[in-house]
Amino acid sequence: MSTRQESMNAKLVMRIASGVFRFILNVLFYIFVVMVVITLSKSAYRFTYQVFSGDPVDEEPGRVVEIQIDKGESKMSVAGKLEQNKAIDNKISFYLRLKLQDSLAIQPGTYNVNSSMTYDEIINVITNS
């Protein structure tokens, strides 16, 4: 075999190897993209479910949590207190639920909420609806 023939064979092998390598990288890239989309979709679904369902943290009978709300306290601050005391799972989803019911005003005072209460039940307690 001549040197020229060997050189052509080496170039052909390199082209084929390069094509296979690019194909594998493309497949891996698309698998990565699909996995990211699936993960983000699951997270978005869970968050949206929290906002609109407001499932309780614990089953009945739950734990009683005392919460002090000061005059003029922000909705996010109240949501943070509830999350910190483990009365709710996610302060942001609770805050958004409060914002969706913007006509209700949080009343200052000391309230006893239960970790087995839904978002709506907690909102009813702290707004005295």
Disulfide bonds with the S-S distance in Angstrom:
none
